[in-house]
């Protein structure tokens, strides 16, 4: 009968391959914590239904205010507009939090490379651009209610 396993340990190669070079010198190694909360806040809020956020917290109050303001601006939103309003509210809160973080920084330029901005500044720019696109989809101006001829004539008379 043949033995199932070797009783002696296997020999390890005397030299192992060198570590693969990093794709970018500015990327963090896996497992290192982020230096800012933009990505973490985005990742967290993406998976959290808005109903589970306490409406009394600062985030809950900010979400409610943005949602109410946009609903008031649009009037009676359609189902698609309600979805966009929810996403705009989340994007607005995230962009504001990242903007506040940026304003607390002493410098917006990397210490090791003076000509390059911090990655959080670029992320904030992307967040604001995404928010702008969603607001354009909703329409930035107040939607006018359709006036009847009687209302139009009544408004013109002194």
HELIX and SHEET records of a PDB file:
HELIX    1   1 UNK A   38  UNK A   46  1                                   9    
HELIX    2   2 UNK A   50  UNK A   52  5                                   3    
HELIX    3   3 UNK A   58  UNK A   74  1                                  17    
HELIX    4   4 UNK A   79  UNK A  103  1                                  25    
HELIX    5   5 UNK A  119  UNK A  138  1                                  20    
HELIX    6   6 UNK A  149  UNK A  156  1                                   8    
END                                                                             
